Amino acid sequence: MKLDTAEFLEVFERIASIGATPDGGCERLSMSPEDIEARALLTGLLEEEGFAVWREPTGSIWARLEGEDPSLAPVLVGSHIDTVRNAGKYDGLLGVMLGYWAMRQIRREKIPHRRPIELVVFPTEESARFNYPTVGSKLLAGRVGPDKLRECIDAGGVSLYDALRAQGLDPDDTEPGRRRLREAFCFAELHIEQGPSLESRRTPIGIVEAIAAPTRLTVEITGEYAHSGACPMHLRRDALAAAAELILAVEKIGRFESVNHSVAAVTRCRLVNESMNVIPGHAVLGIDIRGIDQDSIDRCVEGVRRSLRKICSTRGVRGGVEVVSKDSPVQMSPTMMHAIRKCCEHCRLPYHLMPSGAGHDAMNVAPLTDTGMIFIPCKNGVSHNPAESVEPSDIEAGYQVLSELLLDRAKHR
């Protein structure tokens, strides 16, 4: 199926412009007025097109295109439309809108398909407001319960549970959505890569083999506060200098394990009671380790612990490591990977098998049904930023493969 790119982008911009920022980006934090407005506009588009729309009690939006046999399990396609702060336009929303557009074209052109096709829009994929990612899909996949939503609290003290209740939703009523997700035939998610691999290869399509899982650590380093002018250099117990050494050690660990598709970075560094004329006595670091091989991830974590012990011994400071969160890597369905590969070949589009370094809703759906992800390039690999950009030709290629995949899966008995 071919994409009418100009018409698609005009409709896409109607939602992408909600929450527009002065520098060309957008901001639709989960359950914010902007997110609610975008959800309402999308729901209106789906209803105008004649799809059966269901606002699931925990916040997901579902739209159904009936198939020749309504009794068959549906083919799902979807993603999210909430954003991080000062975001780009394409993360999440592009996959939702291309899924909607494919269903619209199939319906308008009366293209035969046996199975129903359903669009699902998961809420609160981003952790920007409530400090916890992919909540909507986790909830429907049974990975968390409603009580977790009470623990997800924004900077103003509002919990995600209460934010959903304020929209007339019922976070406790999870079973209808869980049942619908469990009974699906398969799930497909299209997304921008959020990295530079495809663009550097000049390849329009990425077929995701596995989604990397984050292990997040908090490291506290305690030295001694001292006057920065009066304390001799050989008597200093500088927590920040120790932290700097650990930051470089973490980078080295990540580079060493990169052959196994693992990465590691210190993403936060905070000084407690900092002052211009005081040697830092207490530093707190956040470390993000991701990979698709659990053994490699574990080696990274042990490498951090080992490096910290050595630094503490050398510098006379104390340190501790806390594992804040630990997820497992998720493999994509071989069946879906094969189907996407066939669609690429049918469309004569080059493809690259690759891991996803970022987390996605697909990783929560994968244990329940055959799940596949399609990546398309983004300019310079930039994402979560107003500079996020996608070439129209890559949108067209992604649409070709996604629509072909939905029809291929929907024709199966």
N, C-alpha and C positions, 0 to 999 in steps of 0.2 A: 504494500500500500504506500502511495506517495503522500507526502505532507504538503499541504498548502501553507507554506512557511509564513507568508505575510499575514494571512488570516489567523493562523495559530498564534503568532507573536503578539498580534493585537489583543486577542483574548487573554493570553498569558500575562501581558502587561497590566491588565485590569486588576489582577490579584497581586502581581509583583509590586505594583506601585503603592499598595496599601502599607502604610508605615514607612513611606519613603524618607530617606535621610538626605541632607543637603549635598552630600558628596556622591550621590548616585546609587547608594545602597538602600537597604531597607531594614526595619526592625519590627518583628512581630513576636515578642516573647510569649511563651505559652500562656494562654487564657488571659492575655492582655486585651484591651479594647481593639487593638489592631488585629490580633489573632482572631478574635470573635467576629470582627467585620469580614475578614478574609474567609472564615469558615461559612459565614452566612452567604457571601457572594458565590462561593463554590457550590454550596447546596442549592442555591437558586439556579445556577447554570445546569446542574444535574437534573433538577426537576423540570426545567424548561425543555430539556432534551427528551423527556419522557421516561427517564430511568426511575425505577422504584428505589426511593431513597430511605435509608433507615439511620436515625441518629441514635447510635448505641449508647446505653446509659452511662458508660464510663468515659465517653467523649469521642470515640471513633465515629467517622462518617462512612457509611457504606452505600454504594449505588449498584444496582443490578441490571444487567442486560440479559434478558431471558434467552435461553437456547432452545433448540428443537425438542430437547428432552429435559424439562425442568426438574426431573427427579435425580439427575446426575449431579455429582459434586462439582462446584464451580471452580473456574480458573480465577485466581486472584491476582490483581496488580495494584501497586500502591506505594506510598511513601508518606511524607509529612509535609506540612506547610508552615509550621512555626520556625523561628529563626534564632540565631544567637544575636548578641548586641552588635549593632552597626554591621549587619551582614551583607552578603551578596544576594542576588535575585534568584539564583538557580538551584542552590542546595535544597533538595527535598521537593520544592514546588515543581521543578521541571519534570520529575518522574511522575508526579500526580497528574499534571496537565497532559502529558503525552499519553498516559494511560486513559484518561478521560477522552482525549481526542481520538484514540484508536477505537474505543467503544462507540463513540459518536459516529465515526466513519463507517464502522461495521453495520451499525443500525441504519444509517441513512442510505447506504448502498445495498442494504438487505443481503449482506454476504452470509451464506449459510454456515452455521456452526452448531455442533451438537450440544456442547456443554454451556451452561450460563457463564458469563464473564462478570466479575464483580470488582469494582474499585473500592479499596479501603484506604482511608486517610487516618493514620495514627496520630493522636495528640501527644504533645510534650515529648517529642523526640530529642530536642536539644535540652541541655542541662543549664542553660544560661540563667533562667529565673529560679528554678527550684533545686538546682544543684544535684540533679540525678537524671541520667540520660535514658532515652528509649522507654519511657514509663508506660505509654499507652500499649505498645506491643508486649512489653513484659507482663503487664496486667492481664492481657487476654491470653498470653501463652502460659499463664499460671506460674510465672517465675517470681512474682511478688504478689502480695495481697493488699487489700484496701488499707490496712494499717500502715503500710509503707508510705502511702500518700500523705498520711498525717505527719510523718517525719520529714517530708520534703517541704521546706519552709523558705520563703523568699526573704529578701533583705528587709521587707516591711513587716515580717512576722506572720504573713499569710501562708497557710499550708496549701498544697495542691489539692488536698481533699476538700478544703473549704472553698477554694477557687472553683472547683467543679460543681459543688453544691450551689454556689452563687449563680451558676449558669443553668440551674434547673436540672442538672445531671445527678445521677445516683452512683457514686463510686463503689458502693457495696454490691450493686447488682451486676456482677461480673459474668455470671453463667451464660446468658444469651450470646454475648460476644465470644466467649471462650468456645462455646459449642460451634458457633459459625466458623471460627478459625480452625478448629480441630477437624471439621468435616470438609475442608477445602481439598480440591484435587491437587493443586499446586499454587505456588506464589512466585511472582516475578517483581523485581524492583529495579528500575532504571535510575541511575544517579550520576552526577558528575564525579570524576575520579577523585578530586580534591588533592591531587598530586601531579607531578610532571611527567610520569612515565609514558603515558600514551602520546602526549604531544612530542616528547623527545624522540619517540619511535615513529612519529607521523602515522600512527595507527588509529583509525576512527572508533574501534570497538574493543573494549576490554571485557573478558569473560572472567568473572571472579571465581577463583577456586576455593578460597577460604577467607573468612573475616577474622582479622587479628583481634585478640582479646587484651584489654588493658589490665595490668597489675599496677596499682598506685600505692606509693609509699610516702610516708611522712618521716623525715629524718630531723631529729633535734640534736644540735651540737651545743654543748655548754662549756665555755671557757671561764675567763675571769674578766670582769670589767676593770679597767684601769685608765688613768689619765694618759691621753695619747701623747702628751709632751713629757711627762715626768717619769713614765715607766720605761726602763731600759729595754732594748730590743730582745735581749737574751732571756728576759724574765716574763715576756708576754705570753698569754694564753688566748690568742686571738681566735674567736669562734668564726669570724667571717673569713679569715685566711684559711682556716680548716675547711670551711664550706666551699671556698673557691677551688681548693685542691680536690674536693669530692666531686664538684661539678665537672672538672676535667676528667676525673676517673670514670664518671658515668658516661661521658661522651666516648671514652676509649672502649668501655665495655660494649656500648651500642655498636661501635664500628666493628669490633671483633665478631659480634654475633650477627652482623648484617648479612653474612653469607647464608644464614638460616632465616632471613626475612624478619629479623627482630630489630627493634629500635629502642633507644633509651635516651631520656632527656630529663634534666632538672628544669621544671616548668615554673617553679615559684621559689623565691628566696626572700625571707622576711627577717629583719633584725628586731629583736625585742629590746625596748628601751634604748633606741639608737640616739646618738648625739654626736655632733661634729667633733667634739674634743674628748670622746671616750672610746677606748678600744672595745669593740663589740664583744660582749660576754655570752650572748645567746642568739643562735641563728636557727631558723626553722626552714627546711626545704621540702618542696613537693617534687616527687619523681614519678614520671609516667613511663612505664615499660610496656611495649606491645609486641606481639608476634603471633605467628600461626603454628609454632612448634612449642609445645608446653615445656619440653626439656630445655630448649633454648631460653625461654622466659625464666625458668627456674635458675639457670646458670647466671642470667643477668642479675636476678635478685641476690643470689649468693655472692656475686661479684661486688655488688654494692656493700653488702655486710662486711666482706673481707677488706675492701678498700677503706671503709670507715674505721674498722678496728686498727688498721695500720696507721691511718692518719692520726687517730686519737693517741695511739702509743707514741708516735713521733713528736706530736705537738703538745702533749700533756693536757688534752681536753677530753671531755666525756661525750659519748654519742649513743643514740638509740634509734632503732628502726621500727616503725609500726606499719604493718600492711593494712592500708585503708580499705582497699577493695581488690578482689581477684576474680576475674572471669576466665572462662575457658575458650580457646579458639573454636570457631565453628566452621565446619566443612560445608560447602555448597553441594547440592544433590548432583551426582554424576549424570543422572537422567536429564536434569535441566541444563547442565553444562553441555551435554551432547546435543540437546535440542537447540540451544542458542548457537552452537557451532554450525549446525546444519542451516539455520536461518541466515547466518553470516555468509555461508558459502552460496546459498540460494540467491542472496542479494549481491553477491560478488564484492563483499566488503572484507578487507583484511581485519584480523582480530589478534589479540594477545591474551594468553592465559596469565592471570596475575592474582596476587592477594589484595585484599583491602586492608589498608592500615587503619582506617577509621571504622568506627562502629556504625551499624545501621539497624533498622527495624528487622531486616531480613535475618539477622543472627538469632533473634528471638523466635521467629516463625519456623526456622529451619528444622528444629527437633520435631515439629508437628506435621509437616507436609513437605513434599519436594519443593525446594526453594532455589531460585537462581537470581543472580545479579548481573546487570549489564552496566558497564561504565562507558562514558564518553569523555573526551578530553575537555579540560578547562584551561584557559589561557595562562601560561606560565605556572600552571599547577596551583594557582591562588584560589583559596576558598575561605569562607567565614570572614569575608572582607568586601567592602564596596567595589574593589577592583575585580572581583569574580566575574568572569566573562566566558561565553561559549560561542564558537563560530556557528552560524546558521547551517553550514554544511554538515557539522557534527550532530546538530539537533536532528537534521533530516536523516542521517545515517542511523542514529539511535532509534528514531521513530520507525524506520523500515524494519529493523531487527525486532523491536518490541512488538509491533503490530503483527509481524509474521509469527512470532513466538506465541502470542495469544491465540491466534487462529489455529496454529499447529496443535497446541495443547487442547483447545476447545473442540477439535474434531475427533479427539480420542473417545473411545467408548468407556 
